[in-house]
Amino acid sequence: MMDLEYYYGNEADQYSFYRIPKALFTDKRFSSLSVESKVLYSLLLDRMSLSIRNNWMDKDGRVYIIFTVVDMMMALGCAEQKISRLLSELDNVKGVGLIERKRRGLGKPNVIYVKKFASAEWPKPQDKEEENQNSGIVKTTNQELPKSQTNNTDINNTDSKKINLSIHQESGKESKSGNTDLLTGEKQKMDKHDGMDRMDAYRRLIQKNISYDALIHNHPYDRESIDGFVELMTEVCCSTRERLRINQEEMDAEIVKSRLLKLDGGHIEYVLECLNQNTALVGNIRGYTLSALYNAPVTISQYYTNRVHHDMAKGMYDG
């Protein structure tokens, strides 16, 4: 058993918490939901703040989130089969209709619409006959989530009190004076798109920059990690925030975006190698990964130079 300390005064206020709507436990309409599915719904609600900040809305103005099965498995510490069951409890196909899932094609992460738990359109619980009649109204048009999911879709952690860790942190900062040169005509063209079209355009550009197909061919077992890098960079490039947190510091968003758009396949392989070698426990893996990607262009040379010197010192090169 861990020897933990007590709380004194208002110390507990320094932490952030996930909020589970009380109605999920008191309203009879949600009595069929398991406790785990209610917790999952609270996680989905928490992700809404990220979507709102980044203006992730469809053409009808409906807010959506991107939260992959892999991320849910990590958050709840359970297997994929259980996550699929919990999602089925919540969705509008087999469950109570608290979420709606939509697939966007091969290789693209699915989107989830989180619906209002207090919506006035729900059937009245006191009229059982009416409730039974209305239970079949929701159309079953969505397909189940595929087993293969991409990873890491969170640009900025929804909890602003958590500290972003970084790999190979750099102390220097880029000047904003050259920002105009960094914004290429291709990027400016991308920014004219809206919503999902803009994300798709950036995703294709990033995949082209990093020679995505070649990377997947050379690193088939790292596909989820590579897909996660692509989604993370895509979301950063589509973010509407003026400042982004990198290396535990607030940085100009346009500088961060321009740096990420310069990454190539070699940078991705380098970040993969660094992350695979890391054995320390990372509290915020998304912030850690974003910092690693951002720092890659300025640390890759030193990293491999150091490796060569190390191997030569150990006699691994005959020279």
SVG drawing of the C-alpha trace seen along z (x, -y; Angstrom):
<svg xmlns="http://www.w3.org/2000/svg" viewBox="-48 -41 88 49">
<polyline fill="none" stroke="black" stroke-width="0.4" points="0.0,0.0 1.2,-3.5 2.0,-5.9 0.1,-8.9 -0.3,-12.3 -3.5,-14.0 -5.1,-17.1 -4.9,-20.2 -7.1,-23.3 -7.9,-23.9 -5.1,-21.8 -7.6,-19.7 -8.5,-22.7 -5.2,-22.6 -6.3,-19.6 -8.7,-19.3 -11.4,-16.6 -13.6,-14.9 -17.3,-15.7 -19.9,-13.0 -23.5,-14.5 -25.6,-13.6 -28.5,-12.9 -26.7,-9.8 -27.3,-8.3 -30.6,-9.8 -32.6,-9.7 -34.3,-6.4 -33.6,-6.9 -29.9,-6.1 -30.5,-3.2 -29.3,-0.7 -25.9,-2.3 -23.0,-0.7 -20.8,-2.8 -17.9,-2.5 -20.0,-3.9 -21.0,-6.9 -17.3,-7.5 -16.5,-7.3 -19.3,-9.8 -17.7,-12.2 -14.4,-11.8 -16.1,-12.6 -17.7,-15.7 -14.3,-16.8 -13.0,-16.6 -15.7,-19.0 -13.8,-22.0 -10.8,-21.1 -13.1,-21.0 -14.7,-24.3 -11.3,-26.0 -10.1,-24.6 -13.5,-25.3 -14.0,-21.7 -17.5,-21.9 -19.2,-20.4 -21.0,-22.4 -24.1,-22.6 -22.2,-24.1 -22.4,-20.9 -19.4,-20.4 -17.6,-17.0 -14.6,-15.4 -11.9,-13.0 -11.2,-10.5 -9.8,-7.2 -10.4,-3.7 -6.7,-3.5 -6.9,-6.7 -10.0,-5.5 -8.2,-2.2 -5.3,-4.2 -7.6,-6.5 -9.7,-3.8 -7.1,-1.0 -9.2,1.6 -9.2,3.7 -10.6,2.7 -13.5,5.2 -14.7,3.4 -14.4,0.0 -16.5,1.1 -19.2,2.4 -19.2,-0.9 -19.5,-2.9 -22.4,-0.7 -24.2,-1.5 -23.8,-5.2 -24.4,-5.5 -27.6,-6.0 -27.5,-2.6 -27.6,-0.1 -27.6,-2.4 -29.3,-5.3 -28.3,-7.9 -25.8,-10.0 -23.3,-9.9 -23.3,-9.6 -20.4,-8.1 -19.5,-8.7 -16.9,-7.1 -14.9,-9.3 -13.2,-6.7 -10.1,-4.6 -7.2,-6.0 -9.1,-8.8 -10.1,-8.9 -13.8,-8.7 -15.6,-11.7 -18.0,-11.5 -20.9,-13.9 -21.5,-14.1 -25.2,-14.8 -26.9,-16.7 -27.9,-14.4 -30.7,-16.9 -32.1,-17.3 -35.9,-18.1 -36.4,-15.8 -35.9,-12.7 -39.1,-10.6 -40.8,-11.3 -39.9,-8.6 -43.3,-8.6 -45.1,-7.4 -43.8,-3.9 -46.0,-3.1 -44.9,-6.4 -41.3,-5.7 -41.4,-2.2 -43.0,-3.6 -40.4,-6.3 -37.4,-4.0 -37.2,-3.0 -37.2,-6.6 -33.4,-6.9 -32.0,-5.8 -29.3,-3.1 -27.2,-4.6 -23.8,-4.5 -21.4,-1.6 -19.3,-0.2 -15.9,-1.7 -13.2,0.4 -10.6,2.2 -7.7,0.3 -7.5,-3.2 -5.1,-6.0 -3.5,-7.4 -3.1,-10.7 -5.5,-13.3 -5.2,-15.8 -3.4,-19.1 -3.5,-20.6 -4.5,-18.7 -7.9,-19.8 -6.5,-20.1 -4.6,-23.4 -3.1,-22.6 -1.1,-19.6 2.6,-20.2 3.7,-19.3 6.9,-17.2 9.3,-17.4 12.0,-15.3 15.4,-16.9 14.2,-20.3 15.8,-23.3 16.4,-26.5 16.4,-28.8 13.3,-30.4 12.6,-31.2 12.0,-34.8 8.7,-35.8 10.4,-38.2 10.8,-35.5 7.3,-34.3 6.2,-35.5 8.8,-33.4 7.7,-30.4 4.1,-30.6 4.3,-29.0 1.8,-29.6 0.7,-25.9 -0.1,-26.5 -2.0,-29.7 -4.0,-27.8 -4.8,-25.2 -6.1,-27.8 -8.8,-28.8 -10.6,-25.5 -13.1,-25.0 -13.6,-22.3 -12.9,-18.7 -11.8,-19.7 -9.1,-21.8 -8.0,-18.9 -8.0,-16.5 -5.9,-18.9 -3.3,-19.3 -3.3,-15.6 -2.4,-14.9 0.3,-17.5 1.9,-16.2 1.8,-12.6 3.5,-13.8 6.2,-15.7 7.1,-12.6 6.9,-10.1 4.1,-8.3 3.8,-5.2 7.6,-4.5 7.5,-5.0 4.7,-2.5 6.5,-0.1 9.8,-0.4 8.1,-0.5 4.9,1.7 4.8,2.3 4.9,-1.5 1.9,-2.3 -0.3,-3.5 2.5,-5.7 3.1,-7.2 -0.6,-7.8 -0.7,-9.4 2.1,-11.8 0.2,-12.7 -3.1,-13.4 -1.3,-15.4 0.5,-17.6 -2.7,-18.0 -4.7,-19.2 -1.9,-21.7 -1.9,-23.1 -5.7,-23.5 -5.7,-25.1 -7.1,-28.6 -5.2,-29.4 -2.6,-32.1 -0.3,-30.4 0.6,-26.7 2.4,-25.1 5.8,-23.6 8.6,-22.6 6.5,-24.0 6.4,-27.4 3.8,-29.3 4.9,-29.8 3.6,-31.6 1.3,-29.1 2.4,-30.0 6.0,-29.2 5.1,-25.9 2.9,-25.1 5.7,-26.1 8.2,-23.9 6.0,-20.9 5.3,-21.4 9.1,-21.1 9.4,-17.6 10.3,-14.8 10.5,-11.0 13.9,-11.1 12.6,-13.4 9.7,-11.0 12.0,-8.0 14.2,-9.9 11.2,-10.8 10.0,-7.1 13.5,-5.9 13.7,-8.4 10.2,-7.6 10.9,-3.8 14.0,-4.2 12.4,-6.3 11.7,-4.3 10.6,-7.1 6.9,-7.4 5.4,-10.3 2.3,-12.0 1.2,-13.9 2.2,-11.8 0.6,-14.2 2.5,-17.2 5.6,-15.1 5.2,-13.9 4.3,-17.3 7.5,-18.8 9.6,-15.9 8.2,-16.6 8.8,-20.3 12.4,-19.8 13.3,-17.2 14.9,-19.5 17.3,-21.1 18.2,-18.0 18.5,-15.2 22.0,-16.1 23.4,-16.2 21.6,-13.0 23.2,-10.9 26.6,-12.6 26.6,-11.6 25.6,-8.0 28.5,-7.8 31.0,-9.1 29.6,-6.6 29.9,-3.6 33.4,-4.6 34.5,-4.9 33.1,-1.4 35.0,0.0 31.9,0.7 33.5,-0.8 36.7,0.6 37.4,-2.6"/>
</svg>
